[in-house]
C-alpha cells in the first residue's frame, strides 16, 4: 500500500514530514508528494475533486488532517469508490 502527501500545513516543517514518513514505513510505502498512491493525505487547502483524482487513479482512501471536509468533493470520491 502506498501513501502520498497531497497537502501539508504551513506549520509542518520539512523535518516533521520526514519524521512522519520514517515512522509510517512499517505500515505503508511512502512515495513522493503529489504522486499516485492508494492512500492520499490532504489538508483544507487541497481540493480533492475529479481533477486531482485523475492524477491519482489508485486512490482508495483519502485522509484529511483538518477538522473540516468542505475541500473533499464527496461525489467525485464516491464515483471512484473512495
Secondary structure, DSSP 8 states (H G I E B T S, - for coil): -EEEE----TT--HHHHHHHHHHHTTTSEE--TTS--SEEEE-TTS-BSHHHHHH-TT--EEEE-SS--TTB-HHHHHHTT-
